């Protein structure tokens, strides 16, 4: 990959072998926003043609830091407001628990187009489910599934606490740092991430006269995408196949859409029969569903067996009404998550099913990608209408009456 030199960029070039800033000092401070470096990325990194992956908005290449030899991942984004938003959201999250860290960002020219180059830690352990597929005869247990869900939940909790919804939590965006047994699972690709703080629409002179119920919680709508993803990933971890699937070979068929919207899925045997039926409530008496929430009444019974807790958690994550799904705090406070160390080490069918269905795994990932895309479109279409551009008949009649009044009130300016 060719990029222009520092002189072409109009910025000063660093001396040969100079430190590259954050890449040597570690990840940026939590929630940090930084300006991209203007000099050529090739001054600091040797770029490879090896493609490590494809993100939402650009491909990811292998690269090596010239001074230290550190292997990194380089993501190329052509400059646009969407690309800058992705960089900004990832920078804010970088350094958080179980989130892939940004090491550096450069602004260079590539093929006469301005681009952003994101240098990240290289995740050499591969995707979550590929790692499980490769276990062979080594059993994958229910406790391991609970620990993995706790780690993913920790990443989502960090994002949601900073008012960022990832909105693309799926298998290929969950990567391990290495092939070692103690590798850390991390979340990557912020191409669809979105800030969930309320915008300035609802000022005193911009208050909607009517808001549908679903519009009242846009923040929860965006975050609910992540909670639905947690439900799907947890389901696959416990049995090896997804709760929703297409029967037609399409990425997402009308029937699959209907099943998602209606919440039509089951827990079939024999795969789900292996999920432990032994009650472990005696290990969890200190737990109480903090703040209540959906399903808390059913979850607080001392007679609740673990399998019921796991299935109940999935049901609460896959609620058809996004506003009824668990929040990330409720998820993290669920006993199957926050007491994962006492979840039985019951061998599951997961590794065997994933291995047997390996040829169909790309279809499963495509289906989840399409389902998430449909959700994002649905939620993004939930808008508060601007009164100034509304064609409401009654409102227009009122406007004409006000315009004809000799004592028209002074409007307010929002600039």
PyMOL commands that set and color helices and strands:
alter all, ss='L'
color gray80, all
select helices_A, chain A and resi 6-9+22-25+41-43+81-93+128-133+142-161+171-173+213-239+254-262+271-274+281-283+296-299+306-317+322-324+328-332+335-338+340-342+350-356+358-380+387-389+393-404
alter helices_A, ss='H'
color red, helices_A
select strands_A, chain A and resi 45-54+59-65+71-78+102-110+113-121+126-127+164-165+174-176+185-187+194-195
alter strands_A, ss='S'
color yellow, strands_A
deselect
rebuild
show_as cartoon
